[in-house]
């Protein structure tokens, strides 16, 4: 059987702030968006909180006057959050969270049709029996993609589609697609897992248990760790370390309980050498990354993101010892990535004529297993 993981960076819609030329261009928007939603959760709005809310919203034309800007939208459902007196500055009318029902959303825009089709073409090249999908909008979107995009680009659709909405309200969840004879027999979400600092997972560590045609069971822990795209680097790294520790604990529990075939897969947003990865690749870990496996057939580039440099090694298929023993071969599918300023660093799909046509900034990883 073939298992793959692919960060598709959304299939139909993506937050406009995340769809700019570079991550740096949207970083400030994402930080402001997170801060706004954090502030409005406070039980009482002090003068300082009100001042920060107004100052932050004022950076986005239209957000104070109409509740909508290019990047951020105010959803004011019930009660009164803002007051707009005639000929006077806008004020925060609510005195705290209990006065109103509402929140801030990121404005979304359609992903270019060619890019969506190229995502489908990459999935066809992977030819996976089980595909772990990172950054899918929701299950219905994943289902639509499977039924409406894959067949027109000559790719056979999958038979089982599942996605559990995670903790990120930007529509970047983790899901799974499997072929008919690879049934999803159990699933479990970890969105509510906590430690002494609060919620652990930025999205989820979704468990999907797959029954193989040979009667074996494969347990996949599908992850998307805290992004490097925004937030203080030290805080982001600390969050990823908390996530790695929790995933390691979940993995250890299953392996010590007698599970043979377990894999941690997805976009972990960290290079192997960095300390947040210690629980998964060091500290007595028994997990083996497919890219470090002797049967891996690479292309000479150590990374999975962007230009494939060492600093871009963000995606993983980490396997338990008995699963690693069952590896036939493995590889990386980079043809959906633009690659370099002019797209000339490595071959890409002929249907990609510009960076905007790329399926993703992430290459996909796959492994062939004899289970």
C-alpha positions as CSV (number, residue, x, y, z in Angstrom):
1,X,0.0,0.0,0.0
2,X,1.1,3.6,-0.6
3,X,0.7,6.3,2.0
4,X,1.3,10.0,1.2
5,X,1.2,13.4,3.0
6,X,0.6,16.6,1.1
7,X,0.1,20.2,2.3
8,X,-2.3,21.4,-0.3
9,X,-2.5,25.0,1.0
10,X,-6.3,25.0,0.5
11,X,-8.2,23.7,-2.4
12,X,-10.8,26.3,-3.2
13,X,-10.6,29.2,-0.9
14,X,-7.7,30.7,1.1
15,X,-7.5,33.6,3.5
16,X,-6.4,36.6,1.5
17,X,-3.7,37.4,4.0
18,X,-2.2,34.0,3.5
19,X,-2.4,34.2,-0.3
20,X,0.0,37.1,-0.8
21,X,3.4,36.9,-2.6
22,X,5.3,36.0,0.6
23,X,4.5,35.0,4.2
24,X,6.1,38.3,5.4
25,X,3.4,40.3,3.5
26,X,0.6,38.7,5.5
27,X,2.3,38.2,8.8
28,X,1.1,41.5,10.4
29,X,-2.5,40.8,9.3
30,X,-2.4,37.4,10.9
31,X,-0.9,38.7,14.1
32,X,-3.5,41.5,14.3
33,X,-6.3,39.1,13.6
34,X,-5.2,36.8,16.4
35,X,-4.8,39.7,18.8
36,X,-8.3,41.1,18.0
37,X,-10.0,37.8,18.6
38,X,-8.0,37.4,21.8
39,X,-9.0,40.8,23.1
40,X,-12.7,40.4,22.5
41,X,-12.8,37.3,24.6
42,X,-11.9,39.4,27.7
43,X,-14.8,39.4,30.2
44,X,-14.4,43.2,30.8
45,X,-13.1,45.7,28.2
46,X,-10.9,48.2,30.0
47,X,-10.0,51.6,28.5
48,X,-6.7,50.1,27.5
49,X,-8.4,47.1,25.7
50,X,-10.8,49.4,24.0
51,X,-8.0,51.7,22.8
52,X,-6.0,48.7,21.4
53,X,-9.1,47.3,19.7
54,X,-9.8,50.7,18.0
55,X,-6.1,51.2,17.1
56,X,-5.7,47.8,15.6
57,X,-9.0,47.9,13.7
58,X,-8.1,51.4,12.4
59,X,-5.2,49.9,10.5
60,X,-7.7,48.2,8.1
61,X,-9.7,50.6,5.9
62,X,-13.4,49.9,6.3
63,X,-13.2,47.7,9.4
64,X,-14.3,50.5,11.8
65,X,-16.8,52.1,9.4
66,X,-18.5,49.1,7.8
67,X,-17.1,46.1,9.6
68,X,-15.3,44.8,6.6
69,X,-11.8,45.5,5.2
70,X,-9.6,43.8,2.5
71,X,-8.2,41.3,5.0
72,X,-10.4,41.2,8.1
73,X,-14.1,41.1,8.7
74,X,-16.1,41.8,11.8
75,X,-19.0,39.4,12.5
76,X,-21.4,41.2,14.8
77,X,-24.2,38.7,15.4
78,X,-26.1,40.0,18.4
79,X,-25.7,42.9,20.8
80,X,-23.7,46.0,20.0
81,X,-19.9,45.9,19.7
82,X,-19.3,49.3,18.0
83,X,-21.0,52.6,18.3
84,X,-20.7,55.0,15.4
85,X,-22.1,58.4,16.6
86,X,-22.7,61.0,13.9
87,X,-19.7,63.4,13.5
88,X,-17.8,61.6,16.3
89,X,-15.1,58.9,16.3
90,X,-16.2,55.3,16.4
91,X,-16.3,53.8,20.0
92,X,-16.4,50.4,21.5
93,X,-20.0,50.1,22.9
94,X,-19.6,46.7,24.5
95,X,-18.3,46.7,28.1
96,X,-17.2,43.0,27.8
97,X,-17.6,39.6,26.2
98,X,-21.1,39.2,27.7
99,X,-22.5,42.3,26.0
100,X,-22.4,40.9,22.4
101,X,-22.0,37.8,20.3
102,X,-19.5,38.0,17.4
103,X,-15.9,37.6,16.3
104,X,-13.4,38.6,13.6
105,X,-12.8,36.5,10.5
106,X,-10.2,36.5,7.8
107,X,-11.5,37.5,4.4
108,X,-11.1,34.6,1.9
109,X,-10.7,34.6,-1.8
110,X,-10.8,31.8,-4.4
111,X,-7.7,29.9,-5.2
112,X,-6.8,30.2,-8.9
113,X,-8.6,27.4,-10.8
114,X,-5.3,26.3,-12.5
115,X,-3.7,25.9,-9.1
116,X,-6.6,23.8,-7.8
117,X,-6.4,21.6,-10.9
118,X,-2.6,21.2,-10.5
119,X,-3.2,20.1,-6.9
120,X,-5.4,17.3,-8.4
121,X,-2.6,16.4,-10.8
122,X,-0.1,16.1,-8.1
123,X,-2.4,13.8,-6.2
124,X,-2.7,11.7,-9.3
125,X,1.1,11.5,-9.5
126,X,1.2,10.3,-5.9
127,X,-1.2,7.4,-6.7
128,X,-1.7,6.9,-3.0
129,X,-4.0,4.4,-1.3
130,X,-4.1,6.7,1.7
131,X,-3.5,10.4,1.4
132,X,-3.1,12.6,4.4
133,X,-4.2,16.1,3.5
134,X,-2.9,19.2,5.3
135,X,-4.6,22.7,5.0
136,X,-7.9,21.6,3.6
137,X,-10.9,24.0,4.2
138,X,-13.4,21.4,5.6
139,X,-14.8,18.0,4.8
140,X,-17.4,19.3,2.3
141,X,-14.7,21.1,0.4
142,X,-12.5,18.0,0.4
143,X,-15.4,16.0,-0.8
144,X,-16.2,18.5,-3.6
145,X,-12.5,18.5,-4.6
146,X,-12.5,14.7,-4.7
147,X,-15.7,14.5,-6.8
148,X,-15.5,17.6,-9.0
149,X,-11.8,18.3,-9.5
150,X,-10.0,14.9,-9.6
151,X,-12.0,13.2,-12.5
152,X,-11.6,16.1,-14.9
153,X,-7.8,16.0,-14.6
154,X,-7.9,12.2,-15.1
155,X,-7.4,11.2,-11.5
156,X,-9.5,8.5,-10.0
157,X,-11.4,9.8,-6.9
158,X,-11.0,8.3,-3.5
159,X,-13.8,6.3,-1.8
160,X,-13.5,7.5,1.8
161,X,-13.1,11.2,2.8
162,X,-12.8,12.4,6.3
163,X,-11.8,15.6,8.0
164,X,-12.3,16.7,11.6
165,X,-12.5,20.5,12.0
166,X,-9.6,21.6,14.2
167,X,-8.7,24.6,16.3
168,X,-7.6,27.0,13.6
169,X,-10.4,29.3,12.3
170,X,-8.6,30.1,9.0
171,X,-9.8,26.9,7.3
172,X,-6.5,24.9,7.4
173,X,-7.5,21.5,8.8
174,X,-6.0,18.0,8.5
175,X,-7.9,15.3,6.8
176,X,-7.6,11.9,5.0
177,X,-8.7,10.3,1.7
178,X,-8.5,6.6,1.2
179,X,-9.3,4.1,-1.5
180,X,-12.1,1.6,-1.2
181,X,-10.1,-1.3,0.2
182,X,-8.4,0.9,2.8
183,X,-11.3,1.6,5.2
184,X,-11.2,4.2,7.9
185,X,-12.3,2.1,10.9
186,X,-11.7,4.5,13.8
187,X,-10.9,8.2,14.3
188,X,-10.1,10.3,17.3
189,X,-9.5,14.1,17.7
190,X,-7.1,15.8,20.1
191,X,-8.4,19.3,19.7
192,X,-9.2,19.6,23.4
193,X,-5.8,18.2,24.7
194,X,-4.3,20.6,27.3
195,X,-1.2,21.0,29.3
196,X,-0.4,23.6,32.0
197,X,-0.2,26.3,29.4
198,X,-3.5,25.5,27.7
199,X,-4.7,24.0,24.4
200,X,-1.8,22.2,22.8
201,X,-2.6,21.7,19.1
202,X,-2.9,24.7,16.7
203,X,-5.0,22.5,14.4
204,X,-5.3,18.9,15.6
205,X,-3.4,15.6,16.0
206,X,-6.1,13.6,14.3
207,X,-6.0,9.8,14.7
208,X,-7.1,7.8,11.7
209,X,-7.0,4.0,11.9
210,X,-6.9,2.3,8.5
211,X,-7.7,-1.4,7.8
212,X,-5.5,-2.7,5.0
213,X,-6.5,-5.3,2.4
214,X,-4.1,-7.8,4.1
215,X,-6.1,-7.4,7.4
216,X,-3.5,-5.2,9.1
217,X,-4.2,-2.0,11.0
218,X,-2.3,1.2,10.3
219,X,-2.6,4.1,12.8
220,X,-1.9,7.5,11.4
221,X,-1.4,10.6,13.6
222,X,-2.0,13.4,11.2
223,X,-0.6,16.8,12.3
224,X,0.0,20.4,11.3
225,X,2.2,22.1,14.0
226,X,2.3,25.8,14.9
227,X,3.3,27.9,11.9
228,X,6.6,29.8,11.6
229,X,4.7,32.4,9.5
230,X,3.7,34.7,12.3
231,X,4.2,35.3,16.1
232,X,7.3,35.6,18.1
233,X,9.8,32.9,17.0
234,X,10.6,31.8,20.5
235,X,6.9,31.5,21.4
236,X,6.2,29.6,18.2
237,X,9.0,27.2,18.8
238,X,7.8,26.6,22.4
239,X,4.3,25.8,21.0
240,X,5.8,23.3,18.6
241,X,7.8,21.6,21.4
242,X,4.6,21.2,23.4
243,X,2.9,19.7,20.4
244,X,5.8,17.3,19.7
245,X,5.8,16.2,23.3
246,X,2.1,15.4,23.2
247,X,2.4,13.5,19.9
248,X,5.3,11.5,21.4
249,X,3.2,10.6,24.4
250,X,0.3,9.5,22.2
251,X,2.7,7.5,20.0
252,X,4.4,5.9,23.0
253,X,1.1,4.8,24.6
254,X,0.1,3.0,21.4
255,X,3.4,1.3,20.8
256,X,3.9,0.2,24.4
257,X,0.3,-1.1,24.2
258,X,1.3,-3.5,21.4
259,X,0.6,-1.4,18.2
260,X,3.0,-2.4,15.4
261,X,2.2,0.0,12.6
262,X,2.0,3.7,13.7
263,X,3.1,6.8,11.8
264,X,3.2,10.5,12.6
265,X,2.6,12.4,9.4
266,X,2.1,15.9,8.2
267,X,3.6,19.4,8.2
268,X,5.4,19.8,11.5
269,X,6.8,23.3,10.5
270,X,10.2,22.5,11.9
271,X,13.6,21.2,10.7
272,X,14.8,17.9,12.2
273,X,17.8,19.6,13.9
274,X,15.7,22.1,15.9
275,X,15.0,21.5,19.6
276,X,11.2,21.4,19.1
277,X,11.7,18.1,17.2
278,X,13.7,16.5,20.0
279,X,10.7,14.4,21.3
280,X,10.1,12.9,17.8
281,X,13.6,12.4,16.4
282,X,15.8,12.2,19.5
283,X,15.3,11.7,23.2
284,X,15.0,7.9,22.8
285,X,12.4,8.2,20.0
286,X,12.0,5.0,17.9
287,X,10.5,6.9,15.0
288,X,12.2,6.8,11.5
289,X,11.6,9.5,8.9
290,X,11.0,8.2,5.4
291,X,13.5,10.7,4.1
292,X,16.2,9.1,6.4
293,X,15.2,5.6,5.4
294,X,17.7,3.6,3.3
295,X,15.0,2.8,0.8
296,X,14.1,6.4,0.2
297,X,14.6,7.6,-3.4
298,X,15.3,11.3,-3.1
299,X,16.2,14.0,-5.7
300,X,19.2,15.4,-3.9
301,X,17.2,18.2,-2.2
302,X,16.8,17.7,1.6
303,X,13.8,20.0,2.1
304,X,10.1,19.6,1.4
305,X,9.1,23.3,1.3
306,X,9.9,26.0,-1.2
307,X,13.2,25.5,-3.0
308,X,13.9,22.2,-1.1
309,X,16.8,23.5,0.9
310,X,17.8,22.0,4.3
311,X,15.9,24.9,6.1
312,X,12.7,23.8,4.2
313,X,12.5,20.3,5.7
314,X,9.0,20.7,7.3
315,X,7.0,17.7,6.2
316,X,7.3,14.2,7.6
317,X,6.3,10.6,7.5
318,X,7.7,9.2,10.8
319,X,7.3,5.5,11.3
320,X,7.4,3.1,14.2
321,X,10.1,0.4,14.0
322,X,7.9,-2.4,12.7
323,X,6.3,-0.1,10.2
324,X,9.8,1.1,9.1
325,X,10.8,-2.6,8.5
326,X,7.9,-2.9,6.1
327,X,9.1,0.0,3.8
328,X,9.5,-1.1,0.1
329,X,10.5,2.4,-1.1
330,X,9.6,6.0,-0.6
331,X,10.0,9.3,-2.4
332,X,9.1,13.0,-2.8
333,X,6.8,14.5,-5.4
334,X,8.0,18.1,-6.2
335,X,6.3,18.7,-9.5
336,X,3.6,20.8,-8.0
337,X,6.0,23.4,-6.6
338,X,7.3,26.4,-8.6
339,X,10.9,26.3,-7.4
340,X,13.0,29.5,-7.4
341,X,12.3,32.9,-8.8
342,X,11.8,31.7,-12.3
343,X,10.6,28.2,-11.6
344,X,13.7,26.6,-13.0
345,X,15.3,24.9,-9.9
346,X,13.6,21.5,-10.7
347,X,11.0,20.1,-13.1
348,X,7.4,21.1,-12.5
349,X,4.1,20.2,-14.2
350,X,3.7,21.6,-17.7
351,X,0.5,23.2,-16.6
352,X,2.4,25.5,-14.2
353,X,3.5,28.5,-16.2
354,X,3.8,30.9,-13.2
355,X,4.1,30.8,-9.4
356,X,0.4,31.5,-9.0
357,X,-0.3,28.2,-10.9
358,X,1.6,26.1,-8.4
359,X,-0.3,23.4,-6.5
360,X,1.5,24.3,-3.3
361,X,4.8,25.5,-1.8
362,X,5.1,22.0,-0.3
363,X,6.3,18.9,-2.0
364,X,4.5,15.7,-1.1
365,X,6.0,12.7,0.6
366,X,5.1,9.1,0.0
367,X,6.0,5.6,1.2
368,X,5.3,2.2,-0.2
369,X,4.6,-0.4,2.6
370,X,4.2,-4.1,2.6
371,X,1.3,-4.3,5.1
